[in-house]
Amino acid sequence: MSKITKIEVTNIANLARIDLTDKEKEKMAKELGSVLEYIDQLQEVDTSKVQADINPHHELINILREDDKLSHEPAENTDKLLKEAPETKDGFIKVKSVFNKDK
């Protein structure tokens, strides 16, 4: 049986910045102990004849298209669009700041 102490629960609670009462610490010690006990039981299971299979869909084929290189050349209507914008800067439409309310 994996037993966990109130001191260990206190340390874990401090790391997680959780305030626990003494009653909660006792409850957590029991619950965490039972979880660790269950994990110990799983360690005893013989998996030597089980084949590891990370991806059950390994035989599927990717049907997505290849990525195309994006053009950084201005589109033919870029100049028209920029002329319609209320304010531009360096070839872009200038908008109000989203993160800074001051600007």
C-alpha positions, -999 to +999 in steps of 0.1 A: +000+000+000+013+034-010+007+056+021+010+094+018+014+115+049-002+148+059+032+164+056+035+153+020-001+166+013+009+199+030+040+202+007+019+194-024-008+219-013+019+246-008+033+239-043-002+242-058-009+273-036-039+256-020-049+262+016-062+231+032-076+225+067-063+196+088-094+177+080-090+183+043-053+172+046-063+139+062-090+133+035-065+141+007-038+118+022-063+089+021-075+097-014-040+102-028-029+071-011-057+051-027-048+065-061-012+055-056-023+021-044-043+016-076-013+026-097+008+000-078-019-026-088-015-015-125+023-020-122+017-057-115-002-063-147+018-084-172+019-065-205+049-084-220+027-099-247+009-067-256+021-049-287+026-012-282+005+007-307+008+045-304-015+054-333-044+030-341-049+048-374-013+044-387-026+029-420-046+060-429-033+082-457-031+120-454-055+133-481-047+170-475-031+190-502+005+202-500+010+237-486+015+263-513+040+291-509+021+322-501+028+353-522+039+384-504+033+405-535+005+430-532-028+419-548-040+439-578-067+456-557-045+465-527-040+501-538-077+506-542-084+491-508-058+512-491-072+544-507-106+535-492-092+530-456-095+560-432-059+556-422-029+536-434+007+531-424+035+514-444+010+497-468-013+485-441-047+496-428-042+513-394-067+503-367-072+511-331-051+491-306-068+461-292-046+455-262-037+491-251-068+512-245-047+543-243-038+543-279 
